[in-house]
Amino acid sequence: MAEETNENKFKAPRGTRDFSGSEKRLRDAIIQTIREQFERYGFEPLETPAFENLAVLTAKFAGGDEILKETYSFKDQGGRDLGLRYDLTVPLCRFVAENNSLAMPFKRYAIASVWRDGPLKKGRYREFSQCDADTMGTASLAADAELASLAASILSGLGLNYSLKVNNRKLLNGLLIGAGVPREMLSDVILSLDKLEKIGENAVKKELEEKQLPAPVAQRVLSTLSPQATLEALTALAANDDAKAGLAELNEFFSYAKEYGCADKLVFSPTLARGLNYYTGMVFEGFLNNGAKIGITSSICAGGRYDELIGGFVKESGGAERNVPAVGISFGLDVLLEALKAQGTTLGERTGLAVFVIPIGDALPAIRACQQLRSAGINTGIDLAGRGVSKNLAYAVKRGAKYALIIGPNEIKEGKATLRDLNSGEEKLLSIPQVCDALR
């Protein structure tokens, strides 16, 4: 591997970014929209450390081999093995396992950065932010449908054109067993199937055969679980207990979703699996309907039911065995940001700089006017460098201000200020209260 140049060493690491100005405001506006809906649906905030003991991240019931390949791990000065969290679900499970007196169902949300040393593409980075909501302590599918409704509220609130794909891991497991897949190979086969819409049937078939799945079985799997297979068609094939249980859960989920008012956004996807090993029932992913057009084909949210993960953590950590069913969903802040930028949005614009005050000569009246505007709730900047009017106007435009407020000797004499529209160039001589009224 080529040695990095000094120039590259002093740049942000590959797969990470800085956010500033309008992009940062848009990012904050997305977070605000998501947080408001999390709170509206009754979820409580939780913050956990950025790094965990590596044993937590590599636990038997955590993310599985695929995600562990992308885990950032290191030792502290005491020689302890640690790792940066790769999602917000595993730290949540550790928290619940440590706190056995939580009121159940426990509904929590978290908005924070996670890290994965994986491949890079548009909308995918090595440091990225997740916005998660999880409900623990109930096996009711009403909780799963509530998360689908939450997703619809958030994505509609952001003005996105989307669909929510749904499936059930029990149904998927049952159909695979019915096609001849040994139970011990289910996880490996599901990992390959999850790529079907991305890499195509031939590539998946080749991958299955490389995993030592007999060719006739691989063919039956792909014939049974084509992306076009309908729920009605698969009902006839649901012959074993796993498949029947998954089918019943899907039908119950759709009934709840209808009452939550989000059924029209749901699309049954027979090959949807979600790659992580810990999912046990309903799984869902959100995609942009115009994703191919704007170059974003990654999921914008995803989640599912993981009824065994928390109990597994409790047992593995030596605690008293207990069952804690759970379901959660995660929204990708970074891919949502890219999507909104690609399609154009006014979200976050109102939080930018509304007016820039330019003093000519005596700065004190300009400072007083600036503070009056700020007290009126108007985002206001003021010249702090003692520049001339033309340079200040250029600076205000570069900052994205909509107006400049010029206060010089003539304005001070009349007790007014010149409000200049930086788009049209139109100017008005107004009192400060009139300026406040004009800008609110």
C-alpha positions as CSV (number, residue, x, y, z in Angstrom):
1,M,0.0,0.0,0.0
2,A,1.4,3.4,-1.0
3,E,2.5,5.7,1.8
4,E,0.3,8.6,2.5
5,T,1.7,12.1,1.6
6,N,1.8,14.8,4.2
7,E,-0.9,16.6,2.3
8,N,-3.3,13.6,2.7
9,K,-2.4,13.1,6.3
10,F,-3.7,16.6,7.1
11,K,-7.1,16.1,5.4
12,A,-10.2,14.5,7.0
13,P,-9.9,10.7,6.9
14,R,-11.5,8.9,4.0
15,G,-15.1,8.3,4.6
16,T,-15.6,11.2,6.9
17,R,-16.7,14.8,6.3
18,D,-17.0,18.3,7.8
19,F,-20.3,20.1,7.9
20,S,-20.7,23.9,7.9
21,G,-23.0,26.7,6.9
22,S,-26.2,25.8,5.0
23,E,-25.3,22.1,4.9
24,K,-25.0,22.0,8.7
25,R,-28.3,23.9,9.0
26,L,-30.1,21.4,6.8
27,R,-28.6,18.5,8.8
28,D,-29.8,20.1,12.0
29,A,-33.3,20.7,10.5
30,I,-33.5,17.0,9.5
31,I,-32.5,16.0,13.1
32,Q,-35.1,18.4,14.5
33,T,-37.8,16.9,12.3
34,I,-36.8,13.3,13.4
35,R,-36.5,14.2,17.0
36,E,-40.0,15.9,17.1
37,Q,-41.6,12.8,15.7
38,F,-39.7,10.5,18.1
39,E,-41.0,12.6,21.0
40,R,-44.5,12.7,19.5
41,Y,-44.6,8.9,19.4
42,G,-43.6,8.7,23.0
43,F,-39.9,7.7,22.8
44,E,-37.4,8.8,25.5
45,P,-33.8,10.0,24.7
46,L,-30.8,7.8,25.6
47,E,-27.1,8.6,25.1
48,T,-24.4,5.9,25.3
49,P,-20.6,6.0,24.9
50,A,-19.1,6.2,21.4
51,F,-17.0,3.1,22.2
52,E,-17.8,-0.1,24.0
53,N,-15.8,-3.0,25.5
54,L,-15.0,-5.1,22.4
55,A,-16.7,-8.1,24.1
56,V,-20.0,-6.3,23.8
57,L,-19.6,-5.6,20.1
58,T,-18.4,-9.1,19.3
59,A,-20.9,-10.9,21.5
60,K,-22.6,-14.0,20.1
61,F,-25.9,-12.2,19.8
62,A,-24.6,-9.0,18.3
63,G,-24.0,-8.0,14.7
64,G,-22.4,-11.2,13.2
65,D,-19.3,-11.9,11.2
66,E,-20.1,-9.5,8.3
67,I,-20.3,-6.4,10.4
68,L,-17.3,-7.4,12.6
69,K,-15.1,-7.2,9.6
70,E,-15.9,-3.4,9.5
71,T,-15.5,-2.8,13.3
72,Y,-12.9,-0.3,14.4
73,S,-11.1,-1.8,17.4
74,F,-8.2,-0.7,19.6
75,K,-6.6,-1.1,23.0
76,D,-6.5,1.6,25.7
77,Q,-3.5,2.3,27.8
78,G,-4.6,-0.3,30.3
79,G,-4.5,-3.0,27.6
80,R,-8.3,-3.3,27.5
81,D,-9.9,-4.3,24.1
82,L,-12.4,-1.6,23.0
83,G,-14.2,-0.8,19.8
84,L,-16.2,2.1,18.2
85,R,-19.9,1.3,18.1
86,Y,-21.0,0.1,14.6
87,D,-24.7,0.8,15.4
88,L,-26.9,2.1,18.3
89,T,-28.8,-1.2,18.8
90,V,-26.0,-3.2,20.5
91,P,-25.2,-0.5,23.0
92,L,-28.9,-0.2,23.8
93,C,-29.0,-3.9,24.5
94,R,-26.1,-3.6,26.8
95,F,-27.9,-0.7,28.6
96,V,-31.1,-2.7,29.0
97,A,-29.2,-5.7,30.2
98,E,-27.4,-3.5,32.9
99,N,-30.7,-1.9,34.0
100,N,-33.2,-4.5,34.9
101,S,-35.6,-2.1,36.7
102,L,-36.7,-0.2,33.6
103,A,-40.4,0.3,33.1
104,M,-41.6,-2.0,30.3
105,P,-42.4,-1.4,27.5
106,F,-39.3,0.8,27.3
107,K,-39.3,3.2,24.3
108,R,-36.1,5.0,23.6
109,Y,-34.6,7.0,20.8
110,A,-30.9,7.9,20.1
111,I,-29.3,10.2,17.5
112,A,-25.5,9.8,17.3
113,S,-22.5,8.8,15.2
114,V,-21.4,5.3,14.4
115,W,-18.4,3.9,12.6
116,R,-17.8,1.1,10.1
117,D,-14.7,0.5,8.1
118,G,-16.6,-0.5,5.0
119,P,-16.7,0.3,1.2
120,L,-17.5,3.9,0.2
121,K,-20.2,5.1,-2.2
122,K,-22.6,8.0,-2.6
123,G,-24.5,8.3,0.6
124,R,-22.3,5.7,2.5
125,Y,-19.5,6.8,4.7
126,R,-17.2,5.3,7.4
127,E,-18.4,7.8,10.1
128,F,-22.2,8.3,9.8
129,S,-25.1,9.2,12.0
130,Q,-28.0,7.1,12.9
131,C,-31.3,8.1,14.3
132,D,-32.9,5.1,16.1
133,A,-36.2,4.4,17.8
134,D,-36.8,1.1,19.6
135,T,-39.6,-0.4,21.7
136,M,-38.6,-3.1,24.2
137,G,-40.6,-5.4,26.4
138,T,-43.5,-6.2,24.2
139,A,-44.0,-8.9,21.5
140,S,-47.1,-7.2,20.1
141,L,-47.0,-6.5,16.4
142,A,-48.7,-3.2,17.1
143,A,-45.3,-2.0,18.2
144,D,-43.8,-3.0,14.8
145,A,-46.6,-1.2,12.9
146,E,-46.2,1.8,15.1
147,L,-42.6,2.1,13.9
148,A,-43.8,1.8,10.3
149,S,-46.1,4.7,11.0
150,L,-43.3,6.6,12.7
151,A,-41.2,6.1,9.6
152,A,-44.0,7.4,7.3
153,S,-44.5,10.5,9.5
154,I,-40.8,11.3,9.4
155,L,-40.2,10.7,5.7
156,S,-43.4,12.5,4.7
157,G,-42.4,15.4,7.0
158,L,-39.1,15.7,5.1
159,G,-41.0,15.9,1.8
160,L,-39.5,12.6,0.4
161,N,-41.1,10.3,-2.1
162,Y,-40.6,6.8,-0.6
163,S,-41.8,3.2,0.0
164,L,-41.3,1.0,3.0
165,K,-40.5,-2.6,2.0
166,V,-41.5,-5.2,4.6
167,N,-40.9,-9.0,5.1
168,N,-40.8,-11.5,8.0
169,R,-37.7,-13.5,8.9
170,K,-39.9,-16.5,10.1
171,L,-41.6,-16.7,6.8
172,L,-38.3,-16.4,5.0
173,N,-36.7,-19.1,7.2
174,G,-39.7,-21.4,6.7
175,L,-39.7,-21.0,2.9
176,L,-35.9,-21.6,2.7
177,I,-36.3,-24.8,4.8
178,G,-39.1,-25.9,2.6
179,A,-36.8,-25.4,-0.4
180,G,-34.3,-27.7,1.1
181,V,-31.9,-25.3,2.9
182,P,-30.4,-26.9,6.1
183,R,-31.3,-24.9,9.2
184,E,-27.6,-24.4,10.0
185,M,-27.1,-22.7,6.6
186,L,-30.0,-20.2,6.9
187,S,-27.9,-17.3,8.0
188,D,-25.4,-17.7,5.1
189,V,-28.2,-18.1,2.5
190,I,-30.1,-15.1,3.8
191,L,-26.9,-12.9,3.6
192,S,-26.7,-13.9,-0.1
193,L,-30.5,-13.5,-0.7
194,D,-30.4,-10.0,0.8
195,K,-28.2,-8.9,-2.2
196,L,-30.6,-10.3,-4.9
197,E,-32.0,-7.0,-6.1
198,K,-28.5,-5.4,-6.0
199,I,-26.4,-8.0,-7.8
200,G,-28.9,-10.1,-9.7
201,E,-30.0,-13.8,-9.7
202,N,-27.0,-15.2,-11.4
203,A,-24.5,-13.6,-9.0
204,V,-26.6,-14.8,-6.0
205,K,-26.8,-18.3,-7.4
206,K,-23.1,-18.4,-7.9
207,E,-22.5,-17.2,-4.3
208,L,-24.9,-19.8,-2.9
209,E,-23.1,-22.6,-4.7
210,E,-19.7,-21.2,-3.4
211,K,-21.2,-21.6,0.1
212,Q,-21.7,-25.3,-0.7
213,L,-25.5,-25.1,-1.2
214,P,-26.4,-27.8,-3.8
215,A,-27.3,-26.3,-7.2
216,P,-30.8,-27.8,-7.3
217,V,-31.5,-26.3,-3.8
218,A,-30.1,-22.9,-4.9
219,Q,-32.4,-23.0,-7.9
220,R,-35.4,-23.9,-5.8
221,V,-34.6,-21.0,-3.5
222,L,-34.4,-18.5,-6.3
223,S,-37.5,-19.8,-8.0
224,T,-39.5,-19.6,-4.7
225,L,-38.2,-16.2,-3.6
226,S,-38.1,-14.1,-6.7
227,P,-38.5,-10.4,-6.0
228,Q,-41.8,-10.5,-7.9
229,A,-43.4,-13.2,-5.7
230,T,-46.6,-12.0,-4.1
231,L,-47.7,-12.7,-0.5
232,E,-50.7,-14.5,-1.9
233,A,-48.5,-16.8,-4.0
234,L,-46.2,-17.6,-1.1
235,T,-49.1,-18.4,1.2
236,A,-49.6,-21.6,-0.7
237,L,-46.0,-22.6,0.0
238,A,-46.1,-21.9,3.7
239,A,-46.2,-25.5,4.8
240,N,-44.1,-25.6,7.9
241,D,-44.5,-23.9,11.3
242,D,-41.9,-21.2,10.7
243,A,-43.5,-20.1,7.4
244,K,-47.0,-20.3,8.9
245,A,-46.0,-18.2,11.9
246,G,-44.3,-15.6,9.7
247,L,-47.3,-15.4,7.4
248,A,-49.7,-14.9,10.4
249,E,-47.4,-12.1,11.7
250,L,-47.3,-10.3,8.3
251,N,-51.1,-10.4,8.1
252,E,-51.5,-9.1,11.6
253,F,-48.8,-6.4,10.9
254,F,-50.7,-5.2,7.8
255,S,-53.9,-5.0,9.8
256,Y,-52.3,-2.7,12.4
257,A,-50.6,-0.7,9.7
258,K,-54.0,0.0,8.1
259,E,-55.3,1.5,11.4
260,Y,-52.1,3.5,11.8
261,G,-52.7,5.0,8.3
262,C,-49.5,3.9,6.7
263,A,-50.5,0.8,4.8
264,D,-50.4,2.6,1.5
265,K,-46.7,3.1,1.9
266,L,-45.9,-0.6,2.5
267,V,-44.6,-3.0,-0.1
268,F,-44.2,-6.7,0.6
269,S,-40.6,-7.7,-0.5
270,P,-40.1,-11.5,-0.3
271,T,-36.3,-11.4,-0.5
272,L,-35.8,-8.6,2.1
273,A,-33.8,-10.1,5.0
274,R,-31.7,-7.4,6.6
275,G,-28.2,-8.9,6.8
276,L,-27.8,-8.8,10.6
277,N,-28.1,-12.1,12.4
278,Y,-30.2,-10.8,15.3
279,Y,-33.5,-10.2,13.4
280,T,-36.2,-12.7,14.4
281,G,-39.5,-11.5,12.9
282,M,-40.7,-8.4,11.0
283,V,-38.0,-6.6,9.0
284,F,-38.4,-3.3,7.0
285,E,-36.4,-0.9,4.8
286,G,-37.3,2.4,3.3
287,F,-36.2,3.4,-0.2
288,L,-36.7,6.5,-2.3
289,N,-39.0,6.0,-5.2
290,N,-36.9,8.4,-7.3
291,G,-33.6,7.0,-5.9
292,A,-32.3,5.8,-9.3
293,K,-33.0,9.3,-10.8
294,I,-31.1,11.2,-8.1
295,G,-28.3,8.5,-7.7
296,I,-29.3,7.3,-4.2
297,T,-30.3,3.6,-4.2
298,S,-29.3,2.8,-0.6
299,S,-32.0,2.4,2.1
300,I,-32.9,5.6,3.9
301,C,-34.2,3.7,7.0
302,A,-34.3,0.1,8.1
303,G,-35.1,-2.1,11.1
304,G,-37.0,-5.0,12.5
305,R,-37.8,-7.2,15.4
306,Y,-35.0,-8.7,17.5
307,D,-36.6,-10.7,20.3
308,E,-33.5,-12.7,21.4
309,L,-30.8,-10.1,21.3
310,I,-31.3,-8.5,24.7
311,G,-31.9,-11.8,26.5
312,G,-28.8,-13.1,24.9
313,F,-26.7,-10.2,26.3
314,V,-28.2,-10.7,29.7
315,K,-27.3,-14.4,29.7
316,E,-23.9,-13.9,28.2
317,S,-23.0,-11.3,30.8
318,G,-23.9,-13.6,33.6
319,G,-27.3,-12.1,34.6
320,A,-30.5,-13.8,35.4
321,E,-32.1,-15.2,32.2
322,R,-35.0,-13.1,31.0
323,N,-36.9,-12.6,27.8
324,V,-37.0,-9.0,26.4
325,P,-38.7,-8.9,23.0
326,A,-37.8,-5.8,21.0
327,V,-38.3,-4.0,17.7
328,G,-36.5,-1.0,16.3
329,I,-35.9,1.2,13.3
330,S,-32.9,3.3,12.3
331,F,-32.8,6.4,9.9
332,G,-29.6,7.2,8.1
333,L,-29.0,10.9,8.6
334,D,-26.3,11.1,6.0
335,V,-28.3,9.5,3.2
336,L,-31.3,11.6,4.1
337,L,-29.1,14.7,3.8
338,E,-27.8,13.6,0.4
339,A,-31.4,12.9,-0.8
340,L,-32.7,16.3,0.3
341,K,-29.8,18.1,-1.3
342,A,-30.2,16.1,-4.6
343,Q,-33.9,16.9,-4.9
344,G,-33.7,20.4,-3.6
345,T,-35.3,21.5,-0.4
346,T,-36.2,24.6,1.6
347,L,-35.8,22.8,4.9
348,G,-33.4,24.7,7.1
349,E,-33.3,27.9,5.1
350,R,-35.2,29.9,7.6
351,T,-32.5,29.3,10.2
352,G,-29.8,31.0,8.1
353,L,-28.7,34.6,8.4
354,A,-31.6,36.9,7.6
355,V,-29.9,40.3,7.8
356,F,-26.4,41.7,8.0
357,V,-25.9,45.1,9.7
358,I,-23.4,47.4,8.1
359,P,-22.3,50.4,10.2
360,I,-20.8,53.5,8.5
361,G,-18.7,55.5,11.0
362,D,-20.1,55.2,14.5
363,A,-20.8,51.5,15.3
364,L,-22.7,52.0,18.5
365,P,-26.1,52.7,16.9
366,A,-25.6,49.8,14.6
367,I,-24.9,47.5,17.6
368,R,-28.1,48.7,19.3
369,A,-30.1,48.0,16.1
370,C,-28.5,44.6,15.8
371,Q,-29.6,43.7,19.3
372,Q,-33.1,44.9,18.7
373,L,-33.4,42.6,15.7
374,R,-32.0,39.7,17.6
375,S,-34.5,40.3,20.5
376,A,-37.2,40.2,17.9
377,G,-36.2,36.7,16.9
378,I,-34.4,37.7,13.7
379,N,-31.1,36.0,12.8
380,T,-28.7,38.9,12.6
381,G,-25.0,39.4,11.9
382,I,-23.0,42.6,12.1
383,D,-19.6,43.8,10.7
384,L,-16.9,43.2,13.2
385,A,-13.9,43.9,10.9
386,G,-14.5,47.6,10.1
387,R,-14.8,47.1,6.4
388,G,-16.3,49.4,3.8
389,V,-19.8,49.1,2.5
390,S,-19.0,47.3,-0.8
391,K,-16.8,44.7,0.9
392,N,-19.5,44.2,3.6
393,L,-22.2,43.7,0.9
394,A,-20.1,41.1,-0.8
395,Y,-19.5,39.4,2.5
396,A,-23.2,39.4,3.4
397,V,-24.0,37.8,0.0
398,K,-21.3,35.1,0.5
399,R,-22.8,34.4,4.0
400,G,-26.2,33.9,2.4
401,A,-27.9,36.8,4.1
402,K,-31.1,38.0,2.4
403,Y,-30.9,41.6,3.5
404,A,-28.3,44.2,4.5
405,L,-29.1,46.9,7.0
406,I,-27.0,50.0,6.5
407,I,-26.7,52.5,9.3
408,G,-24.6,55.6,8.6
409,P,-24.7,59.3,9.6
410,N,-27.8,60.1,7.5
411,E,-29.7,57.2,8.8
412,I,-28.7,58.0,12.4
413,K,-29.9,61.6,11.9
414,E,-33.3,60.4,10.8
415,G,-33.5,57.6,13.4
416,K,-33.9,55.0,10.7
417,A,-31.8,52.5,8.7
418,T,-31.5,51.5,5.0
419,L,-32.8,48.0,4.4
420,R,-31.4,46.6,1.2
421,D,-32.7,43.4,-0.5
422,L,-29.6,41.6,-1.6
423,N,-31.4,39.8,-4.4
424,S,-33.2,42.6,-6.1
425,G,-31.1,45.6,-4.8
426,E,-34.3,47.4,-3.7
427,E,-33.7,49.7,-0.7
428,K,-36.2,51.1,1.9
429,L,-35.6,53.7,4.7
430,L,-37.3,52.3,7.7
431,S,-37.3,52.6,11.5
432,I,-35.9,49.6,13.4
433,P,-39.4,48.5,14.5
434,Q,-40.5,48.7,10.8
435,V,-37.4,46.6,9.9
436,C,-38.5,44.0,12.5
437,D,-42.0,43.8,11.1
438,A,-40.7,43.5,7.5
439,L,-38.3,40.6,8.3
440,R,-40.6,38.6,10.6
